[in-house]
Amino acid sequence: MVLVRDILYALLGIVLIMGSVWSIIAHESLYHRAERTNGTILEVHQGGIYGSDAWFEVEFRDYKGELHRAKAETGGEFTSLRKGDSIELLYDPRNPSNIRSPKRSSGMLFRFVLFAVGVGCIVKSKGHSNRKKLR
């Protein structure tokens, strides 16, 4: 039973670490290819408790002058944005519906927490094995 639990902790740790690393790489690669523009807020949804599903919809023009609409999450934070506000944003030229805040830290804390929990799971799985050897 302890072996199965150790394996499950190790697998969970590996999945969390891989997911957080993949997310960080995807996040950073968007910042390297993204185009910067200004948009107008069309709608803001503050979300439920603690802003867990807060999002906004924005309208903007890409570098070709084409008009786009996109929704973006606020990263689980309540937002002070209001309908009609102008906002600076980054968008992916390959997929203009993929927009982000120019602030690099957006969601990074969550990614690092996932990574740390993954490491903790792996350490916990190793800890069970080491305790058994000591007895």
C-alpha positions in Angstrom: 0.0 0.0 0.0 2.9 2.4 0.8 4.5 1.7 -2.5 1.3 2.5 -4.4 0.9 5.7 -2.5 4.6 6.6 -3.2 4.1 6.0 -6.9 0.9 8.1 -7.0 2.7 11.0 -5.2 5.6 10.8 -7.6 3.3 10.7 -10.6 1.3 13.6 -9.3 4.5 15.5 -8.7 5.8 14.8 -12.2 2.5 15.9 -13.8 2.4 19.2 -11.8 6.0 20.0 -12.6 5.6 19.2 -16.3 2.3 21.2 -16.5 3.8 24.2 -14.7 7.0 24.2 -16.9 4.9 23.8 -20.1 2.7 26.7 -19.0 5.7 28.9 -18.2 7.3 28.1 -21.6 4.0 28.8 -23.4 3.5 32.1 -21.5 7.0 33.3 -22.2 6.9 32.3 -25.9 3.8 34.4 -26.3 5.6 37.4 -24.9 8.4 37.0 -27.5 6.1 36.9 -30.5 3.2 39.1 -29.3 2.2 42.4 -30.8 1.4 45.3 -28.5 -1.8 47.4 -29.1 -4.6 49.3 -27.3 -8.1 48.1 -27.0 -11.5 49.1 -25.7 -13.2 47.2 -22.9 -16.6 46.0 -24.1 -17.7 44.0 -21.0 -16.3 43.1 -17.6 -17.4 40.1 -15.4 -16.1 40.3 -11.9 -16.5 36.6 -11.2 -17.6 34.7 -8.1 -16.0 34.6 -4.7 -12.4 36.0 -4.8 -12.8 36.8 -8.5 -12.3 33.2 -9.4 -13.9 33.4 -12.8 -13.4 37.1 -13.6 -12.9 38.1 -17.2 -13.2 40.9 -19.6 -14.0 41.3 -23.3 -12.0 43.7 -25.4 -12.1 45.0 -29.0 -8.8 45.9 -30.7 -7.1 46.4 -34.1 -4.2 44.2 -35.1 -1.1 45.5 -36.9 -3.0 45.1 -40.2 -5.8 47.3 -39.0 -8.3 44.4 -38.7 -10.8 44.6 -35.9 -10.9 41.7 -33.3 -12.8 40.8 -30.2 -11.4 38.6 -27.5 -12.0 37.6 -23.9 -9.3 37.3 -21.3 -9.3 36.1 -17.7 -8.1 38.5 -15.1 -6.0 35.8 -13.4 -8.4 35.3 -10.6 -8.3 38.9 -9.4 -11.0 41.4 -9.2 -10.5 44.1 -11.8 -11.0 47.8 -11.8 -11.6 47.8 -15.5 -14.9 49.3 -16.7 -16.8 49.2 -20.0 -15.3 51.8 -22.4 -11.9 51.9 -20.7 -8.8 51.8 -22.9 -6.4 49.1 -22.1 -2.9 48.2 -23.4 -2.7 44.5 -24.3 -0.6 41.9 -26.1 -2.0 39.6 -28.7 -0.7 36.6 -30.6 -0.5 37.5 -34.4 -1.1 33.8 -35.2 -4.2 33.7 -33.0 -5.6 37.2 -32.2 -8.1 35.8 -29.7 -5.1 34.9 -27.5 -4.6 38.2 -25.5 -2.6 39.0 -22.4 -1.8 41.8 -20.1 1.6 43.4 -20.8 2.5 42.6 -17.2 4.8 39.5 -17.3 3.9 38.4 -13.8 0.3 37.7 -14.9 -0.4 34.2 -13.4 3.3 33.4 -12.8 2.8 33.0 -9.0 0.3 30.2 -9.6 2.6 28.5 -12.0 5.5 28.6 -9.5 3.1 27.3 -6.7 2.2 24.3 -9.0 5.9 23.6 -9.5 6.6 23.8 -5.8 3.7 21.5 -5.0 5.0 19.0 -7.6 8.4 19.0 -6.0 6.8 18.5 -2.6 4.9 15.5 -3.9 8.1 13.9 -5.2 9.9 14.6 -1.9 7.0 13.1 0.0 7.1 10.0 -2.1 10.8 9.6 -1.5 10.3 10.3 2.2 8.0 7.3 2.6 10.6 5.1 1.0 13.4 6.4 3.1 11.5 6.0 6.4 10.7 2.4 5.6 14.5 1.7 5.0 15.3 3.3 8.4 13.1 0.9 10.3 
